[in-house]
Amino acid sequence: MKKTALILTAVMLLLVFCACGTPAQNNANTEPELLPAQAADLEAKGFKCTLKIGEAADYKTICKQDPAKTTTGNLTITEVKRYSGNDKLPSDVLTALDGYEWVAIKASAVFDDENARVYGVDRASVITTYYELEYYEKHLEEGENGFMKFSAVKDGIEYPECLYLKSVDNKGWNEERQSVCEYTWYARVPKGYDGVVVVFYNAGLEWKDGQYIYEVLDKDALLFRAE
């Protein structure tokens, strides 16, 4: 009888030992499944990110008071900066998040031709991604306080807490008879992410519901990638 009890006790201890060992083994094998690498979708669609920091490019768009007329000015990316870790963020509306960083992109648009002076300027810009555009559009939604929320993939891992915010300062006409408008884009993305793209395009282009950006842009669109 005692022998039987000892055998039962040994079997129970063995089962407990195996059960205790199983979670440890499972934890060792529960690393997240990586997503496939995303393709360079913008380039595949024929659009190049040609804007360089500090270099002016011709920006063609329609006039505000007469959309049948066009005006051409200069668009310059003036500054790009990344904020992560203990860096002080440039605005109180921005919030830090582990695993993410903020990218700030500043630009200036200057128009001074005759059409701009007589009929005004209508500008258009948007933020998008260098990578898979259908994925980006699928995860893009309105957030709080003027932010847009989206997801990004880096090194096979999805980061669902990405944000962007656009700030526009239309300074009007200066003493040199130039129409000046300054932009700041803030984007919270995974640390080291190189897919943030800012696009300036002709405000006369029609963007219908359900269309992707590559279906709207023309050859005059100006693209900058924060690498």
C-alpha positions as CSV (number, residue, x, y, z in Angstrom):
1,M,0.0,0.0,0.0
2,K,2.8,2.3,1.0
3,K,4.7,1.4,-2.2
4,T,1.6,2.3,-4.3
5,A,1.3,5.6,-2.5
6,L,4.9,6.4,-3.2
7,I,4.5,5.6,-6.8
8,L,1.4,7.9,-7.1
9,T,3.2,10.7,-5.3
10,A,6.2,10.4,-7.7
11,V,3.9,10.5,-10.7
12,M,2.1,13.6,-9.4
13,L,5.4,15.4,-8.7
14,L,6.5,14.5,-12.3
15,L,3.3,16.0,-13.7
16,V,3.7,19.2,-11.6
17,F,7.3,19.5,-12.8
18,C,6.3,19.1,-16.4
19,A,3.5,21.6,-16.1
20,C,5.8,24.1,-14.4
21,G,8.3,23.7,-17.2
22,T,5.7,24.2,-20.0
23,P,5.1,27.9,-19.7
24,A,8.8,28.7,-19.7
25,Q,9.1,26.7,-22.9
26,N,6.1,28.4,-24.4
27,N,7.3,31.9,-23.4
28,A,10.6,31.1,-25.3
29,N,8.5,30.5,-28.4
30,T,6.0,33.4,-28.3
31,E,8.0,36.0,-30.1
32,P,5.6,38.1,-32.4
33,E,5.2,36.9,-35.9
34,L,7.0,39.4,-38.2
35,L,5.1,41.0,-41.1
36,P,6.6,40.9,-44.6
37,A,8.7,43.8,-45.7
38,Q,6.7,46.6,-47.3
39,A,7.5,47.6,-50.9
40,A,8.6,51.1,-52.0
41,D,5.1,51.8,-53.3
42,L,5.5,55.4,-54.3
43,E,8.5,54.7,-56.6
44,A,6.7,51.7,-58.0
45,K,3.9,54.0,-59.0
46,G,6.4,56.3,-60.8
47,F,6.8,59.1,-58.1
48,K,10.2,60.2,-56.9
49,C,11.0,62.0,-53.7
50,T,13.2,64.7,-55.3
51,L,13.0,67.6,-52.8
52,K,16.2,68.2,-50.9
53,I,16.6,70.2,-47.7
54,G,17.4,73.9,-48.5
55,E,16.9,73.5,-52.3
56,A,14.0,75.4,-53.9
57,A,11.8,73.7,-56.4
58,D,9.2,75.1,-58.8
59,Y,5.7,74.7,-57.3
60,K,2.9,75.0,-59.8
61,T,-0.7,75.3,-58.6
62,I,-4.0,77.2,-59.3
63,C,-4.9,80.7,-58.4
64,K,-7.3,81.2,-55.5
65,Q,-9.7,83.8,-57.2
66,D,-9.6,82.2,-60.7
67,P,-8.9,78.5,-60.7
68,A,-8.6,78.6,-64.5
69,K,-5.3,80.4,-64.1
70,T,-2.1,79.0,-62.6
71,T,0.9,80.4,-60.7
72,T,4.4,79.1,-60.1
73,G,6.3,79.7,-57.0
74,N,9.2,78.2,-55.0
75,L,8.9,75.4,-52.4
76,T,11.7,74.8,-50.0
77,I,12.1,72.2,-47.3
78,T,13.8,74.3,-44.7
79,E,14.4,72.0,-41.7
80,V,14.0,68.3,-40.7
81,K,14.6,67.2,-37.1
82,R,13.9,64.0,-35.1
83,Y,13.0,64.0,-31.4
84,S,13.4,60.8,-29.3
85,G,14.4,59.7,-25.9
86,N,14.9,62.7,-23.5
87,D,14.7,65.3,-26.3
88,K,12.4,68.2,-25.5
89,L,9.6,68.1,-27.9
90,P,9.0,71.3,-30.0
91,S,5.3,71.7,-29.1
92,D,3.2,71.0,-26.0
93,V,0.6,69.2,-28.1
94,L,3.1,66.4,-28.9
95,T,3.3,63.4,-26.6
96,A,6.2,60.9,-26.4
97,L,5.7,57.1,-26.5
98,D,8.1,54.3,-26.0
99,G,9.4,52.9,-29.3
100,Y,8.4,56.0,-31.2
101,E,10.0,59.3,-32.2
102,W,8.7,62.6,-33.5
103,V,9.8,63.9,-36.9
104,A,9.4,67.6,-37.6
105,I,9.5,68.8,-41.2
106,K,9.4,72.5,-42.0
107,A,8.7,74.0,-45.5
108,S,8.2,77.4,-47.0
109,A,6.3,78.3,-50.2
110,V,6.9,81.7,-51.9
111,F,4.9,83.1,-54.8
112,D,5.6,86.4,-56.5
113,D,4.6,86.1,-60.2
114,E,1.9,88.4,-61.7
115,N,-0.9,85.8,-61.5
116,A,-0.3,85.2,-57.8
117,R,-0.4,89.0,-57.1
118,V,-3.7,89.5,-59.1
119,Y,-5.6,86.3,-58.4
120,G,-4.0,84.8,-55.3
121,V,-2.6,81.4,-54.6
122,D,-4.3,78.1,-53.7
123,R,-2.0,75.5,-52.2
124,A,-2.4,71.8,-51.3
125,S,-0.3,69.4,-49.3
126,V,-0.6,66.1,-47.5
127,I,1.5,63.6,-45.6
128,T,1.8,60.0,-46.9
129,T,4.1,57.0,-46.8
130,Y,6.9,55.8,-49.0
131,Y,5.8,52.3,-48.5
132,E,2.6,50.3,-49.1
133,L,-0.1,52.9,-49.7
134,E,-3.1,50.7,-49.5
135,Y,-2.0,49.6,-46.0
136,Y,-1.4,53.2,-45.0
137,E,-4.8,54.4,-46.3
138,K,-6.6,51.4,-44.6
139,H,-5.2,52.4,-41.2
140,L,-5.5,56.2,-41.6
141,E,-8.2,57.8,-39.4
142,E,-9.0,61.0,-37.6
143,G,-7.6,61.3,-34.1
144,E,-8.1,63.9,-31.4
145,N,-7.1,67.6,-31.4
146,G,-6.5,67.8,-35.1
147,F,-4.2,64.8,-35.3
148,M,-4.5,62.0,-37.9
149,K,-3.7,58.5,-36.7
150,F,-2.1,55.8,-38.8
151,S,0.0,52.6,-38.5
152,A,3.5,51.9,-39.8
153,V,5.6,48.8,-40.2
154,K,9.2,48.7,-39.4
155,D,11.5,45.6,-39.3
156,G,8.4,43.5,-39.7
157,I,6.6,45.0,-36.6
158,E,3.4,47.0,-36.8
159,Y,3.3,50.3,-34.9
160,P,-0.4,51.3,-34.5
161,E,0.1,54.5,-32.5
162,C,1.5,56.8,-35.2
163,L,0.2,60.3,-35.5
164,Y,0.7,63.4,-37.7
165,L,-0.3,67.0,-37.4
166,K,-0.1,69.8,-40.0
167,S,0.5,73.4,-39.0
168,V,0.1,76.2,-41.6
169,D,1.2,79.8,-41.1
170,N,0.0,81.9,-44.1
171,K,2.1,85.1,-43.7
172,G,0.4,86.9,-46.6
173,W,2.3,89.4,-48.7
174,N,5.6,90.8,-47.5
175,E,7.4,94.1,-48.4
176,E,9.0,92.4,-51.5
177,R,5.5,91.6,-52.8
178,Q,5.9,87.9,-52.2
179,S,3.1,85.7,-50.9
180,V,4.7,83.5,-48.2
181,C,3.3,80.5,-46.5
182,E,5.2,78.3,-43.9
183,Y,4.4,74.7,-43.0
184,T,5.3,72.4,-40.2
185,W,4.5,68.7,-40.2
186,Y,4.8,66.6,-37.1
187,A,4.8,62.9,-37.4
188,R,5.1,60.3,-34.6
189,V,6.6,57.2,-36.1
190,P,8.7,54.2,-35.1
191,K,12.3,55.1,-34.1
192,G,14.4,55.2,-37.2
193,Y,11.4,55.0,-39.6
194,D,12.3,56.4,-43.0
195,G,8.9,56.3,-44.7
196,V,7.4,59.7,-43.9
197,V,6.7,61.6,-47.1
198,V,5.3,65.2,-47.4
199,V,3.6,66.0,-50.8
200,F,2.9,69.4,-52.2
201,Y,0.6,69.4,-55.3
202,N,-1.6,71.5,-57.5
203,A,-4.8,72.4,-55.5
204,G,-6.7,72.1,-58.8
205,L,-6.4,68.3,-58.8
206,E,-9.5,66.5,-57.9
207,W,-9.2,63.9,-55.2
208,K,-12.3,61.6,-55.1
209,D,-13.3,59.4,-52.3
210,G,-11.6,56.0,-52.4
211,Q,-8.7,57.2,-54.6
212,Y,-5.1,56.6,-53.6
213,I,-2.7,59.5,-53.8
214,Y,-0.9,58.0,-56.8
215,E,-4.1,58.2,-58.7
216,V,-4.4,61.9,-58.1
217,L,-0.9,63.4,-58.4
218,D,0.5,64.7,-61.6
219,K,4.1,65.1,-62.8
220,D,4.3,68.6,-61.1
221,A,3.9,67.2,-57.6
222,L,6.7,67.8,-55.2
223,L,7.7,65.0,-52.7
224,F,10.0,65.0,-49.8
225,R,11.0,61.9,-47.9
226,A,12.4,62.2,-44.3
227,E,15.1,59.5,-44.4
